[in-house]
Amino acid sequence: QDLVGSGALVGIANKYGETPLDKAKPPLRELLKGRGREGPTPTLPRRLRRAAPAATSPPSPERAEKLGQSLTKIPYKDTFWKGTTRTRPRNGTLNKLAGIDFKQLSLSQKLNENQSGELWKGRWQGNDIVIKMLKIRDWTTRKSRDFNEEYPKLRIFSHPNVLPVLGACQAPPAPHPIVISHWMPHGSLYNVLHEGTNFVVDQIQAVKFAFDIARGMAFLHTLEPLIPRHHLNSRGVMIDEDMTARISMADVKFSFQCPGRMYAPAWVAPEALQKKPEEINRRSADMWSFAVLLWELVTREVPFADLSNMEIGMKVRAGG
């Protein structure tokens, strides 16, 4: 009653469609609606009368209808990612720096190399970072322009389950176009599940990872337009110091990177291999990829581990 008197709405629903009026006991429900009557002050048992202070009749409670509230149900709206969930880089200045001077980077350890480029651990402004050098043949003015237009869209600092690109270096002066992101000490979810890291992922932690990934993807699905050429897989989900899973924007392909090629087909929906990019329902395709990740978390196995990428692509394209 006090909450209603302070402005709380009795018609707002939770995610199950229930309002306070639905959850309240019948006497309180009628009282909140303004139809009930106050009864006399309840009498205490005799054994408690001496210890209890003298009771006074409570003031007449404010009624929702008297305050002008409508009893029409207000639908639930999920806003879990807004406002207070905004995240910042460890160094508060990093989210303000998009173009980075290559001379300020210090490369210390080569981590990996694949078809798309090289991955290095390094330092920048006193911070541990990951440096991704893109392998691009015939670097042209047009590709340089596309790079400048596309990488700022990956600097997403507004959700705790999305790992942003901190900045980029052009080529030249860098030997290759470079994107930079935070160093994640535990590596990727793929590393954690399949490459013998220092801790065991129990069922509780696996469920937490699943929720983290779901929250990150739910946020990315609210963006208009969607981030193009992003394909969810365990190699593109990084694990933070506090064991939080974060979807890496550094793993998004640029428009000029190996167009038409798919290097992780085991997680890709069949329609993503069958149709043109503009014909694909991206949100539905991501649900397929998320389902493969859930299977991976439960079984601790690599999907289609006994097949080559070519064989996987043919099998998935044929219907999974």
C-alpha positions in Angstrom: 0.0 0.0 0.0 2.8 2.4 0.8 4.5 1.6 -2.5 1.3 2.5 -4.4 1.0 5.7 -2.4 4.5 6.6 -3.5 3.7 6.1 -7.2 4.3 2.4 -7.8 2.2 1.0 -10.7 -0.2 -1.9 -10.0 -0.7 -2.7 -13.6 2.9 -3.3 -14.7 3.6 -7.0 -15.6 6.6 -9.2 -15.0 8.1 -11.4 -17.7 5.4 -14.0 -17.0 2.6 -11.5 -17.6 1.7 -11.3 -13.9 0.9 -7.9 -12.3 1.0 -7.1 -8.5 -2.8 -7.4 -8.5 -2.4 -11.0 -9.8 0.1 -11.9 -7.2 -1.5 -10.2 -4.2 -3.8 -12.1 -1.8 -7.5 -11.4 -2.3 -8.0 -8.9 0.6 -4.9 -6.8 -0.5 -5.9 -7.0 -4.1 -9.3 -5.5 -3.4 -7.7 -2.9 -1.2 -5.2 -1.9 -3.9 -8.0 -1.7 -6.5 -9.9 0.6 -4.2 -12.8 -1.7 -3.5 -11.9 -3.0 -0.1 -12.7 -1.6 3.3 -10.4 -1.3 6.2 -11.3 -3.5 9.1 -10.6 -2.8 12.7 -7.1 -3.0 14.0 -6.3 -6.7 14.5 -6.3 -7.9 18.2 -3.1 -9.3 19.5 -3.1 -12.6 21.5 -3.3 -12.0 25.2 0.3 -13.3 25.9 1.7 -10.5 23.6 -0.4 -7.6 24.7 2.0 -6.4 27.5 5.1 -6.5 25.3 3.5 -4.8 22.4 3.2 -1.0 22.2 -0.2 0.6 22.0 -1.6 0.2 18.5 -3.2 3.0 16.7 -5.5 2.7 13.7 -3.6 2.9 10.5 -4.4 5.8 8.2 -6.6 5.0 5.2 -4.3 3.6 2.4 -4.0 5.3 -0.9 -5.9 3.5 -3.6 -4.6 3.0 -7.2 -7.8 4.2 -8.7 -8.1 7.2 -6.5 -4.6 8.2 -7.6 -5.7 8.1 -11.2 -3.9 4.8 -12.1 -5.3 2.6 -14.8 -5.7 -1.0 -14.0 -4.9 -2.0 -17.6 -2.0 -4.4 -17.8 1.3 -2.8 -18.9 3.4 -5.4 -20.9 6.8 -6.5 -19.6 9.7 -5.0 -21.5 13.2 -6.4 -21.2 15.8 -3.7 -20.8 18.6 -5.7 -19.2 21.3 -4.3 -21.4 20.5 -0.6 -21.0 22.0 2.0 -18.7 23.9 0.4 -15.8 25.4 -2.5 -17.9 27.6 -0.1 -19.9 31.2 -1.2 -19.8 34.5 0.5 -20.2 38.0 -0.6 -21.1 40.4 -1.1 -18.2 42.1 2.1 -19.2 39.4 4.8 -19.4 41.0 6.6 -22.3 41.1 3.6 -24.7 37.5 3.9 -25.9 38.3 7.4 -27.2 41.2 6.3 -29.4 40.2 4.8 -32.7 43.1 5.4 -35.0 46.4 4.1 -33.4 50.0 4.9 -34.2 51.7 1.7 -35.2 54.9 2.9 -33.6 53.2 2.9 -30.1 52.6 -0.8 -30.3 55.0 -3.4 -28.8 54.6 -6.9 -30.1 55.9 -9.6 -27.7 54.5 -13.0 -28.6 53.0 -14.6 -31.7 49.9 -16.5 -30.6 48.5 -18.0 -33.8 48.4 -17.8 -37.6 45.7 -18.8 -39.9 44.2 -18.0 -43.3 43.0 -14.5 -42.2 46.2 -13.3 -40.6 48.5 -13.4 -37.6 47.6 -13.0 -33.9 50.1 -11.4 -31.5 50.2 -10.5 -27.9 51.5 -7.0 -27.2 51.4 -3.8 -25.2 50.0 -0.4 -25.9 49.9 2.5 -23.4 50.7 0.2 -20.6 47.9 -2.3 -21.4 48.1 -5.9 -22.5 46.4 -6.2 -25.9 45.8 -8.6 -28.7 47.0 -7.5 -32.2 45.4 -9.0 -35.2 47.3 -8.5 -38.5 45.1 -9.1 -41.5 46.5 -10.9 -44.5 45.2 -8.9 -47.4 46.5 -9.3 -51.0 46.6 -6.2 -53.2 45.9 -3.6 -50.6 44.2 -0.8 -52.5 42.8 2.6 -51.8 39.3 1.3 -51.9 40.1 -1.5 -49.4 41.7 1.1 -47.2 38.6 3.3 -47.3 36.3 0.3 -46.6 38.6 -0.6 -43.6 38.2 2.9 -42.2 34.5 2.8 -42.6 33.9 -0.7 -41.1 36.2 -1.0 -38.0 34.6 1.9 -36.0 31.3 -0.1 -36.1 33.1 -2.9 -34.1 34.1 -0.5 -31.2 31.1 -1.6 -29.1 31.6 -0.6 -25.5 28.0 -0.7 -24.4 27.6 -4.4 -23.3 29.5 -6.5 -20.8 29.3 -9.6 -23.0 30.7 -8.0 -26.1 34.4 -7.5 -26.5 35.1 -4.4 -28.6 37.8 -3.6 -31.0 39.8 -0.8 -29.3 41.2 0.6 -32.5 43.1 0.0 -35.7 46.2 0.8 -37.7 46.2 1.4 -41.4 48.7 -0.1 -43.9 50.9 1.8 -44.4 52.5 2.8 -42.0 51.7 -0.6 -40.5 53.0 -3.6 -42.6 49.4 -4.9 -42.6 46.0 -3.5 -41.6 45.7 -4.2 -37.8 42.8 -4.4 -35.3 43.4 -4.3 -31.6 41.4 -5.7 -28.7 41.9 -6.4 -25.0 44.1 -9.3 -23.9 42.0 -12.1 -22.4 44.1 -14.2 -20.1 42.0 -17.4 -20.5 41.9 -17.2 -24.3 38.8 -18.3 -26.2 36.0 -20.6 -25.1 37.5 -23.1 -27.6 40.8 -22.9 -25.7 39.0 -23.4 -22.4 36.9 -26.4 -23.5 39.3 -28.3 -25.8 42.9 -27.3 -25.2 43.6 -28.2 -21.5 43.6 -24.9 -19.6 44.2 -24.6 -15.9 40.6 -24.9 -14.7 37.7 -27.3 -15.1 34.4 -26.0 -16.6 31.7 -27.6 -14.4 28.0 -27.5 -15.1 27.4 -24.3 -13.3 30.1 -22.5 -15.1 29.0 -23.9 -18.5 25.5 -22.6 -17.8 26.9 -19.2 -16.9 28.9 -19.1 -20.2 25.7 -20.0 -22.1 23.8 -17.1 -20.5 26.7 -14.7 -21.1 26.7 -15.6 -24.8 22.9 -15.4 -25.1 23.0 -11.9 -23.5 25.7 -10.8 -25.9 23.9 -12.1 -28.9 20.6 -10.6 -27.7 22.2 -7.2 -27.6 23.9 -7.6 -31.0 20.5 -8.5 -32.4 19.0 -5.2 -31.3 21.5 -3.3 -33.5 20.2 -1.8 -36.7 21.7 -2.7 -39.0 23.2 -5.9 -37.7 26.9 -6.4 -37.6 27.6 -7.9 -41.0 29.8 -11.1 -41.5 29.7 -12.1 -37.9 29.4 -15.9 -37.4 29.2 -17.1 -33.8 31.6 -19.9 -32.8 33.6 -20.9 -29.7 36.8 -19.5 -31.2 35.2 -16.0 -31.3 34.0 -16.1 -27.7 36.7 -14.8 -25.3 36.8 -15.5 -21.5 37.6 -12.6 -19.3 39.5 -12.5 -16.0 36.3 -13.0 -14.0 35.2 -15.9 -16.1 32.8 -13.9 -18.2 32.2 -14.9 -21.8 32.4 -12.0 -24.3 31.7 -12.1 -28.0 34.7 -10.8 -29.8 34.2 -8.1 -32.4 37.8 -8.6 -33.6 36.6 -11.9 -35.2 34.1 -10.1 -37.5 35.3 -10.4 -41.1 35.7 -7.2 -43.2 34.0 -6.9 -46.6 37.3 -7.4 -48.4 38.4 -10.4 -46.4 38.1 -13.7 -48.3 34.6 -13.0 -49.7 32.6 -16.2 -50.2 34.9 -18.3 -47.9 33.9 -19.9 -44.6 36.6 -21.0 -42.2 34.5 -22.3 -39.4 31.6 -24.2 -41.1 31.0 -26.5 -38.1 29.1 -23.7 -36.3 27.3 -22.2 -39.4 23.6 -22.7 -40.2 22.8 -24.6 -43.4 21.1 -21.5 -44.9 24.3 -19.5 -44.4 26.1 -21.9 -46.8 23.1 -22.2 -49.2 22.0 -18.6 -49.7 23.4 -15.2 -50.6 24.2 -13.0 -47.5 21.3 -10.7 -48.2 18.9 -13.6 -48.3 19.8 -15.0 -44.9 17.8 -14.5 -41.7 20.8 -13.6 -39.6 19.0 -13.9 -36.3 17.7 -17.4 -37.1 21.2 -18.4 -38.4 22.7 -17.3 -35.1 20.3 -19.5 -33.2 21.7 -22.5 -35.0 25.2 -21.4 -34.1 24.2 -20.9 -30.5 22.7 -24.4 -30.4 26.0 -25.9 -31.6 27.8 -23.9 -28.8 25.4 -25.4 -26.3 26.1 -28.9 -27.6 29.8 -28.1 -27.3 29.4 -26.9 -23.7 27.5 -30.1 -22.7 29.7 -32.6 -24.5 33.1 -30.9 -24.3 33.7 -32.1 -27.9 34.6 -30.3 -31.1 31.7 -30.4 -33.6 32.5 -32.6 -36.6 36.0 -33.1 -35.2 36.7 -36.1 -37.6 35.9 -34.1 -40.8 37.8 -31.6 -42.8 36.3 -28.1 -43.3 35.4 -29.0 -46.9 33.5 -32.2 -45.7 31.9 -30.2 -42.9 30.7 -27.5 -45.3 29.2 -30.1 -47.6 27.5 -32.0 -44.8 26.0 -28.9 -43.2 24.9 -27.4 -46.5 23.0 -30.7 -47.2 21.0 -30.1 -44.0 23.3 -30.6 -41.0 
